[in-house]
Amino acid sequence: MQSYSLKVDPTLTEAKLKTLGDRLHLPAGWHYRVRQLEQESVLHIDGQAHLIQDDFQNSYQRVG
């Protein structure tokens, strides 16, 4: 997840992201999972970045 939005659900918080997957209508084969990084992650892209939004207008980015 790149960012989460309060536009659709103004009560959404960072803590509630753990259970957001139960509320999403994902395409077949897609999964929502949460993990906390132990250290900062930096992605260096050499190509295109693809951005999508879920039912709550949260943004996700795939690079490569």
C-alpha positions as CSV (number, residue, x, y, z in Angstrom):
1,M,0.0,0.0,0.0
2,Q,1.3,3.4,-0.9
3,S,-1.3,5.4,0.9
4,Y,-4.7,5.0,2.6
5,S,-7.6,7.3,2.1
6,L,-10.3,8.6,4.5
7,K,-12.6,9.7,1.7
8,V,-14.8,6.5,1.7
9,D,-14.3,5.5,5.3
10,P,-13.3,8.5,7.5
11,T,-12.8,6.2,10.5
12,L,-10.0,4.2,8.8
13,T,-6.8,4.3,10.8
14,E,-3.4,2.8,10.4
15,A,-4.3,0.3,13.1
16,K,-7.4,-0.8,11.2
17,L,-5.5,-1.7,8.1
18,K,-4.8,-5.1,9.6
19,T,-8.4,-6.1,9.1
20,L,-9.1,-4.1,5.9
21,G,-8.8,-7.3,3.8
22,D,-12.1,-8.6,5.3
23,R,-13.9,-5.6,3.8
24,L,-12.3,-5.6,0.3
25,H,-13.8,-7.1,-2.9
26,L,-10.6,-8.3,-4.6
27,P,-10.3,-9.9,-8.0
28,A,-10.0,-13.6,-8.2
29,G,-6.5,-14.7,-7.1
30,W,-5.7,-11.5,-5.3
31,H,-5.0,-11.4,-1.5
32,Y,-4.6,-8.7,1.0
33,R,-2.0,-9.2,3.7
34,V,-0.3,-7.0,6.2
35,R,3.3,-7.1,7.4
36,Q,5.5,-4.6,9.3
37,L,8.9,-4.0,7.8
38,E,11.8,-4.4,10.2
39,Q,13.8,-1.8,8.3
40,E,13.1,0.9,5.7
41,S,12.5,-0.5,2.2
42,V,13.6,1.5,-0.8
43,L,12.6,0.4,-4.3
44,H,14.6,1.6,-7.3
45,I,12.6,1.4,-10.4
46,D,13.8,1.2,-13.9
47,G,10.7,1.1,-16.0
48,Q,7.0,1.6,-15.2
49,A,5.1,1.9,-12.0
50,H,1.4,0.7,-12.0
51,L,-1.0,2.3,-9.5
52,I,-4.4,0.9,-8.6
53,Q,-7.0,1.8,-5.9
54,D,-9.2,-0.5,-3.9
55,D,-12.9,-0.1,-2.8
56,F,-11.9,2.6,-0.3
57,Q,-9.6,4.6,-2.6
58,N,-6.5,3.4,-0.9
59,S,-3.6,3.4,-3.4
60,Y,-1.2,0.5,-4.2
61,Q,1.8,0.6,-6.5
62,R,3.6,-2.1,-8.3
63,V,6.9,-1.4,-9.8
64,G,8.8,-3.3,-12.5
